[in-house]
Amino acid sequence: FFFFASLQDQFNHPEKHTQWGIDVLEKYIKFVKERTEIELSYAKQLRNLSKKYQPKKNSKEEEEYRYTSTRAFLATLNEMNDYAGQHEVISENMTSLITGELTRYVQELKQERKSHFHDGRKAQQHIETCWKQLEASKRRFERDCKEADRAQQYFEKMDADINVTKADVEKARQQAQLRHQMAEDSKAEYSSTLQKFNSEQHEHYYTHIPNIFQKIQEMEERRIVRIGESMKTFAEVDRQVIPIIGKCLDEITKAAESVDHKNDSQMVIEAFKSGFEPPGDVDFEDFTQPMKRTVSESSLSNSRGDGKSEPKFGSKSKGKLWPFIKKNKLMSLLTSPHQPPPPPPASASPSAVPNGPQSPKQQKEPLSHRFNEFMTSKPKIHCFRSLKRGGAGPEDFSNLPPEQRRKKLQQKVDELNRDIQKEMDSRDALTKMKDVYIKNPQMGDAASVDHRLAELGQNIEKLRLEVQKFEGWLAEVEGRLPARTEQLRRQSGVYEAQNAAGVNSCAQDRESPDGSYTEEQSQETEMKVPATDFDDEFDDEEPLPTIGTCKALYTFEGQNEGTISVAEGEMLYVIEEDKGDGWTRIRRNEDEEGYVPTSYVEVYLDKNAKGA
């Protein structure tokens, strides 16, 4: 009994140890799972970080990534994205090669362990049963022997007793013989049972139990080997991605080494250079003399009146005017008409009046008052019409410096050409579809695409006109063509009005001839200075588009600055209608434009023209 109890203890120890081994394996699986979750979380955070700092498409940030430093930063973000991908690979490989495999192995290990210990318990139960059978046979043999001995003693007693009948003695003898025979049978059975038990016991302790323990040992050794291999795989999974991570880091280093400070500086210069020449020296103005001269006698007025011989603002030695220089501000203050327009003549024909209606006279004001007004005026960027008046940028980008304008125009031409190509590709595709419909009417109606083809043709034509218009402006900027003629400008104005996308020349913001607006063309007319002597020095601004025509009802002699003379019956172009001050701005040709009294002309506005 004690032997079998100790044997049972020997089974308990392996059972507890193998269960501890399985617990260790499951603990390692849990560790690897948490590691994979950390890798996935880290990869996700890296990807989110890379995405957070990626430039947004079609935004200003995307333009900033043209410099080598920002491109290197973008390369770093992309490499960090790949770096995150390697951590995802680590997580995937650990999940498939370690977590998944070990999880399946643990299930198999539990089944195998259960089977081995079941076989051990079964063998233990079998040997215990054999032992019980041997004990029962032994007790029976012992009992039968005792019974046979008592029967023999009783027979001998009966045989020695003279008072017992012969029949009783014979009965006792037969009983003793029977008991002896039963004892012999029990002896034989006990002997057989004993031999069988000894054989089973030998088989149990020398074959079955060692085999079971050997299998349990092998199972445990396989578990130990398996967990060691998993740990090795754990390291190999990391080691496999090290070369790729190293490449990512090498690319980041390469991107950092590609940063070129000279190139970036040059790109900034190319992007923002204006193309203006530095201004010339500022003339000395002597304020020690009392300012008692008249307008015609003032040095500033002389600079306008002597513009033919030596114009002050148009000298070639001065270079181009800069955007923050007030162009002709003082001259316009001295010469702009301030009086309301004259009424129309009473007679039917103003020619009957000897001198005709008088043009607006210049209201005399002290020169010092005009000069103070000029000096105290707030500085504005006067070089570009749209910036000066606070409106949106014009279509021809005339609000930009020459170099920037050239780049914008080139970009616009390239964009329009790409749009034309897209429309042409669509038209070609529809044409092929129409041919298929014509050949196979059951596939569709060929006439159904005609409307779309017509639309595409119109779009292509409009885009081509747009390209021609922008190429003309580009040619002007690059100096390949002279300034556009009045006819081209007129055509451009009509086209812009038809497409509701006219050049934003801020015509509605031009001021009326009450002295607050200065226009270069009016000074050109009065000063009669060639364009190369003045306007070219300032980069000619885009002229206002025509918004209609007018017919002169009376003859008007424009004598003041900003006005223009017209003859009765003359047809002219309207470029700015009456703003409520009684003056209408008109144009005769490219070089002649100015203001006339609104009551002296009959205006025919184009309803489709912008600003009409």
Disulfide bonds with the S-S distance in Angstrom:
none
